[in-house]
Amino acid sequence: MSTVTLDSLQFVLRCLLAVFFFGAGITHFIPVVQRTMAAMIPPGLRFTGFFGARGPVVLVIFTGVCEMLGGLGLLWPPTTGVTGVMLVIFLIAVFPANAFAARDPLRFGRAAIPLRTRVIEQVALIALVVLAIL
């Protein structure tokens, strides 16, 4: 495959991932989704400290901002590499919430993607991010 073709494919992949991450980040600000995501945070990862009972919601908002910035960062060439690395770390960091939700499909409904499926999706997404930044 020629370099031009590979560069073009990576650019398209970065654009698609940017739309995906930015769109996913926006959903963190929809109240119904926000409540579900806050409930998905495992008890051991909840913090109350400065934010009190709103700690999980603050964490959901923070992760939404991270996703939106990650989407934008994939599009700006000077930050593409570091953004990709940060998105991989992010995807690993949010996995415990997805695993927690997977254990309780009655409580989390569609958000409770079966664990095996979620692992495959997460690994595939990480692989796409890595491919997009190489």
Backbone as JSON, one array per atom type, in Angstrom:
{
  "sequence": "MSTVTLDSLQFVLRCLLAVFFFGAGITHFIPVVQRTMAAMIPPGLRFTGFFGARGPVVLVIFTGVCEMLGGLGLLWPPTTGVTGVMLVIFLIAVFPANAFAARDPLRFGRAAIPLRTRVIEQVALIALVVLAIL",
  "N": [[0.86, -1.18, 0.0], [0.59, 2.18, -0.83], [2.21, 5.1, 0.57], [0.7, 7.43, 0.42], [-1.89, 6.44, 0.18], [-2.13, 5.05, 2.63], [-1.82, 7.21, 4.41], [-4.1, 8.66, 3.7], [-6.14, 6.88, 4.4], [-5.71, 6.76, 7.16], [-6.28, 9.39, 7.83], [-9.04, 9.54, 7.19], [-9.95, 7.62, 9.02], [-9.23, 8.88, 11.44], [-10.96, 11.06, 11.27], [-13.48, 9.79, 11.38], [-13.28, 8.57, 13.91], [-13.04, 10.89, 15.42], [-15.58, 12.05, 15.12], [-17.07, 10.03, 16.32], [-16.03, 9.99, 19.03], [-16.47, 12.68, 19.81], [-19.25, 12.87, 19.54], [-20.02, 10.86, 21.36], [-19.1, 12.05, 23.68], [-20.79, 14.27, 23.9], [-23.18, 13.05, 24.59], [-22.9, 12.65, 27.29], [-23.93, 14.81, 28.52], [-26.62, 14.74, 28.38], [-29.4, 14.56, 30.36], [-30.8, 12.06, 31.11], [-29.11, 10.07, 30.14], [-26.81, 10.8, 31.48], [-27.5, 10.29, 34.17], [-27.74, 7.5, 34.08], [-25.1, 6.79, 33.36], [-23.73, 7.77, 35.58], [-24.69, 6.07, 37.53], [-23.49, 3.77, 36.67], [-20.9, 3.83, 37.53], [-18.64, 2.03, 39.36], [-19.01, 1.19, 42.86], [-16.57, 1.26, 44.31], [-15.1, 3.13, 42.92], [-16.32, 5.51, 43.19], [-16.39, 8.89, 44.27], [-16.69, 11.27, 46.87], [-15.79, 13.51, 48.29], [-14.99, 16.82, 47.55], [-17.15, 17.33, 45.85], [-19.34, 16.07, 46.92], [-22.4, 14.25, 46.96], [-22.76, 14.55, 44.27], [-20.52, 13.72, 43.04], [-20.2, 11.36, 41.27], [-21.66, 12.3, 39.03], [-20.18, 14.52, 38.31], [-17.87, 13.21, 37.53], [-18.85, 11.87, 35.28], [-19.42, 14.07, 33.63], [-16.82, 15.07, 33.37], [-15.59, 12.92, 31.98], [-17.02, 13.06, 29.64], [-16.21, 15.55, 28.62], [-13.53, 14.9, 28.23], [-13.79, 13.0, 26.17], [-14.85, 14.6, 24.11], [-12.78, 16.48, 23.76], [-10.8, 14.66, 23.05], [-11.79, 13.75, 20.59], [-11.59, 16.13, 19.08], [-8.84, 16.56, 19.31], [-7.75, 14.5, 17.77], [-8.01, 15.49, 15.26], [-6.33, 17.64, 14.96], [-3.25, 18.04, 13.73], [-0.75, 18.55, 15.28], [-1.39, 17.46, 17.76], [-2.28, 14.9, 17.43], [-0.88, 12.41, 17.94], [-0.35, 12.37, 20.79], [-2.95, 12.68, 21.68], [-4.13, 10.32, 20.75], [-2.79, 8.41, 22.33], [-3.69, 9.22, 24.86], [-6.43, 8.73, 24.53], [-6.43, 5.94, 24.35], [-5.6, 5.29, 26.96], [-7.76, 6.43, 28.29], [-9.9, 4.81, 27.34], [-9.23, 2.41, 28.54], [-9.4, 3.17, 31.2], [-12.15, 3.74, 31.58], [-13.32, 1.31, 31.36], [-13.94, -0.31, 33.7], [-16.44, 0.73, 34.55], [-18.12, -0.03, 32.48], [-17.92, -2.79, 32.69], [-19.04, -3.15, 35.21], [-21.69, -2.37, 34.7], [-22.39, -4.35, 32.9], [-22.81, -6.54, 34.47], [-25.31, -6.22, 35.54], [-27.87, -6.31, 33.87], [-30.64, -5.89, 34.12], [-30.89, -3.59, 35.61], [-29.42, -1.69, 34.13], [-30.21, -1.87, 31.48], [-30.06, -1.23, 28.02], [-27.49, -0.19, 28.2], [-26.06, -2.08, 29.44], [-24.11, -3.82, 28.06], [-23.21, -7.08, 27.12], [-20.43, -8.56, 28.81], [-18.35, -9.95, 27.38], [-18.81, -9.1, 24.74], [-18.44, -6.35, 25.12], [-15.73, -6.25, 25.82], [-14.56, -7.09, 23.42], [-15.42, -5.0, 21.72], [-14.16, -2.82, 22.99], [-11.42, -3.45, 22.77], [-11.22, -3.49, 19.98], [-11.82, -0.8, 19.41], [-9.69, 0.48, 20.67], [-7.63, -0.57, 19.1], [-8.27, 0.61, 16.63], [-7.87, 3.32, 17.24], [-5.11, 3.3, 17.73], [-4.18, 2.49, 15.2], [-5.0, 4.7, 13.75], [-3.27, 6.69, 14.56], [-0.69, 5.95, 14.05]],
  "CA": [[0.0, 0.0, 0.0], [1.42, 3.37, -0.91], [2.15, 5.99, 1.72], [-0.42, 8.36, 0.23], [-3.1, 5.7, 0.49], [-2.16, 4.82, 4.07], [-2.08, 8.5, 5.04], [-5.5, 9.01, 3.44], [-6.97, 6.0, 5.24], [-5.57, 7.19, 8.55], [-7.01, 10.65, 7.97], [-10.46, 9.2, 7.23], [-10.17, 6.94, 10.29], [-9.19, 9.91, 12.49], [-12.2, 11.84, 11.17], [-14.57, 8.95, 11.89], [-13.11, 8.46, 15.36], [-13.32, 12.2, 16.0], [-17.04, 12.18, 15.18], [-17.52, 9.06, 17.33], [-15.71, 10.43, 20.39], [-17.14, 13.94, 20.12], [-20.66, 12.54, 19.73], [-20.15, 10.14, 22.63], [-18.9, 13.03, 24.75], [-22.0, 15.09, 24.01], [-24.23, 12.3, 25.29], [-22.68, 12.74, 28.74], [-24.63, 16.0, 29.02], [-28.06, 14.48, 28.3], [-29.71, 14.16, 31.75], [-31.14, 10.64, 31.31], [-27.87, 9.31, 29.91], [-25.91, 11.18, 32.56], [-27.89, 9.54, 35.38], [-27.38, 6.09, 33.87], [-23.65, 6.68, 33.42], [-23.31, 7.98, 36.98], [-25.01, 4.83, 38.26], [-22.6, 2.71, 36.19], [-19.59, 3.93, 38.17], [-18.59, 1.05, 40.46], [-18.93, 1.81, 44.19], [-15.18, 1.48, 44.71], [-14.53, 4.26, 42.17], [-17.08, 6.73, 43.46], [-15.77, 9.79, 45.24], [-17.64, 12.27, 47.33], [-14.94, 14.66, 48.57], [-15.4, 18.2, 47.31], [-18.41, 17.4, 45.11], [-20.41, 15.41, 47.66], [-23.16, 13.21, 46.27], [-22.69, 14.8, 42.83], [-19.23, 13.24, 42.55], [-20.32, 10.54, 40.07], [-22.11, 13.13, 37.9], [-19.02, 15.32, 37.92], [-17.0, 12.29, 36.8], [-19.46, 11.66, 33.96], [-19.19, 15.29, 32.86], [-15.38, 15.1, 33.08], [-15.28, 11.96, 30.92], [-17.62, 13.6, 28.42], [-15.29, 16.58, 28.13], [-12.34, 14.18, 27.72], [-14.12, 12.42, 24.87], [-14.98, 15.67, 23.11], [-11.43, 16.97, 23.48], [-10.11, 13.6, 22.31], [-12.24, 13.81, 19.2], [-10.98, 17.3, 18.44], [-7.39, 16.38, 19.27], [-7.39, 13.61, 16.67], [-8.07, 16.24, 14.01], [-5.3, 18.68, 14.9], [-2.01, 17.26, 13.56], [0.26, 18.6, 16.34], [-1.81, 16.74, 18.96], [-2.83, 13.6, 17.07], [-0.2, 11.31, 18.63], [-0.6, 12.38, 22.24], [-4.38, 12.46, 21.86], [-4.38, 8.89, 20.58], [-2.31, 7.72, 23.54], [-4.61, 9.56, 25.95], [-7.69, 8.02, 24.31], [-6.23, 4.54, 24.73], [-5.63, 5.28, 28.42], [-9.15, 6.72, 28.65], [-10.72, 3.62, 27.08], [-8.91, 1.42, 29.58], [-9.87, 3.7, 32.49], [-13.61, 3.7, 31.73], [-13.8, -0.06, 31.24], [-14.6, -0.84, 34.9], [-17.86, 1.13, 34.59], [-18.83, -0.88, 31.52], [-17.96, -4.14, 33.27], [-20.01, -3.09, 36.31], [-23.03, -2.34, 34.1], [-22.64, -5.63, 32.24], [-23.23, -7.51, 35.49], [-26.67, -5.95, 36.0], [-28.65, -5.86, 32.71], [-31.97, -5.42, 34.49], [-30.76, -2.21, 36.11], [-28.83, -0.76, 33.17], [-30.84, -1.99, 30.18], [-29.19, -1.25, 26.83], [-26.13, 0.18, 28.57], [-25.42, -3.28, 30.0], [-23.63, -4.67, 26.97], [-22.55, -8.26, 27.69], [-19.01, -8.31, 29.05], [-17.51, -10.45, 26.28], [-19.01, -8.18, 23.62], [-17.83, -5.07, 25.48], [-14.27, -6.41, 25.73], [-14.21, -7.1, 21.99], [-15.61, -3.63, 21.23], [-13.15, -1.94, 23.57], [-10.13, -3.78, 22.15], [-11.3, -3.04, 18.59], [-11.74, 0.66, 19.41], [-8.29, 0.81, 20.99], [-6.84, -0.89, 17.91], [-8.54, 1.65, 15.62], [-7.19, 4.55, 17.65], [-3.67, 3.1, 17.51], [-3.99, 2.49, 13.76], [-5.22, 6.06, 13.25], [-2.2, 7.64, 14.94], [0.65, 5.48, 13.66]],
  "C": [[0.9, 1.23, 0.0], [1.22, 4.24, 0.32], [0.97, 6.94, 1.61], [-1.73, 7.67, 0.6], [-3.23, 5.46, 2.0], [-2.45, 6.12, 4.81], [-3.55, 8.9, 4.88], [-6.43, 8.16, 4.3], [-6.9, 6.4, 6.7], [-6.33, 8.49, 8.8], [-8.51, 10.39, 8.08], [-10.8, 8.53, 8.57], [-10.17, 7.94, 11.45], [-10.47, 10.74, 12.47], [-13.39, 11.06, 11.74], [-14.49, 8.81, 13.41], [-13.42, 9.78, 16.06], [-14.83, 12.41, 16.15], [-17.59, 11.26, 16.28], [-17.27, 9.59, 18.74], [-16.41, 11.74, 20.75], [-18.63, 13.69, 20.38], [-20.9, 11.81, 21.04], [-20.0, 11.09, 23.81], [-20.14, 13.89, 24.97], [-23.08, 14.36, 24.79], [-24.1, 12.37, 26.81], [-23.41, 13.93, 29.36], [-26.15, 15.87, 28.89], [-28.48, 13.9, 29.66], [-30.01, 12.68, 31.96], [-29.89, 9.78, 31.15], [-26.89, 9.57, 31.04], [-26.21, 10.42, 33.85], [-27.5, 8.07, 35.26], [-25.87, 5.91, 33.99], [-23.13, 6.86, 34.84], [-23.58, 6.73, 37.8], [-24.08, 3.69, 37.87], [-21.22, 2.74, 36.86], [-19.58, 2.98, 39.36], [-18.42, 1.74, 41.81], [-17.5, 2.12, 44.62], [-14.51, 2.65, 44.02], [-15.29, 5.56, 42.37], [-16.32, 7.6, 44.46], [-16.81, 10.81, 45.66], [-16.91, 13.57, 47.64], [-15.59, 16.01, 48.37], [-16.79, 18.29, 46.69], [-19.58, 16.73, 45.8], [-21.09, 14.33, 46.84], [-23.12, 13.39, 44.75], [-21.38, 14.31, 42.23], [-19.33, 12.38, 41.3], [-20.78, 11.34, 38.84], [-20.96, 13.99, 37.39], [-18.05, 14.45, 37.12], [-17.54, 12.01, 35.4], [-19.24, 12.89, 33.07], [-17.72, 15.38, 32.45], [-15.04, 14.14, 31.93], [-15.89, 12.4, 29.6], [-16.73, 14.67, 27.79], [-14.03, 15.93, 27.56], [-12.61, 13.59, 26.35], [-14.23, 13.48, 23.79], [-13.61, 16.24, 22.75], [-10.61, 15.94, 22.72], [-10.51, 13.58, 20.85], [-11.61, 14.97, 18.46], [-9.47, 17.13, 18.29], [-6.92, 15.45, 18.16], [-7.33, 14.35, 15.34], [-6.98, 17.28, 13.86], [-3.94, 17.99, 14.87], [-0.98, 17.38, 14.69], [-0.11, 17.77, 17.58], [-2.3, 15.32, 18.68], [-2.21, 12.46, 17.87], [-0.52, 11.26, 20.12], [-2.08, 12.16, 22.53], [-4.72, 10.98, 21.74], [-3.96, 8.09, 21.8], [-3.26, 7.98, 24.7], [-5.96, 8.87, 25.77], [-7.58, 6.54, 24.65], [-6.28, 4.4, 26.25], [-7.06, 5.5, 28.91], [-10.02, 5.48, 28.48], [-10.46, 2.51, 28.11], [-9.49, 1.87, 30.93], [-11.38, 3.6, 32.67], [-14.16, 2.28, 31.67], [-14.45, -0.61, 32.5], [-16.08, -0.46, 35.01], [-18.68, 0.27, 33.64], [-18.96, -2.3, 32.05], [-18.98, -4.2, 34.4], [-21.44, -3.13, 35.76], [-23.38, -3.68, 33.47], [-23.16, -6.68, 33.22], [-24.68, -7.33, 35.93], [-27.55, -5.43, 34.85], [-30.06, -5.38, 33.05], [-31.94, -3.97, 34.94], [-30.34, -1.25, 35.02], [-29.37, -0.89, 31.74], [-29.84, -2.07, 29.04], [-27.74, -0.9, 27.13], [-25.34, -1.02, 29.09], [-25.04, -4.23, 28.86], [-22.92, -5.87, 27.59], [-21.04, -8.08, 27.73], [-18.12, -8.77, 27.89], [-17.6, -9.52, 25.07], [-18.32, -6.85, 23.89], [-16.32, -5.15, 25.39], [-13.84, -6.36, 24.26], [-14.34, -5.69, 21.4], [-14.5, -2.7, 21.71], [-11.78, -2.18, 22.93], [-10.11, -3.3, 20.7], [-11.17, -1.51, 18.5], [-10.32, 1.12, 19.73], [-7.41, 0.55, 19.77], [-7.05, 0.16, 16.82], [-7.86, 2.95, 15.96], [-5.69, 4.44, 17.38], [-3.39, 3.15, 16.01], [-4.1, 3.91, 13.19], [-4.05, 7.0, 13.54], [-0.81, 7.18, 14.53], [1.19, 6.17, 12.44]]
}
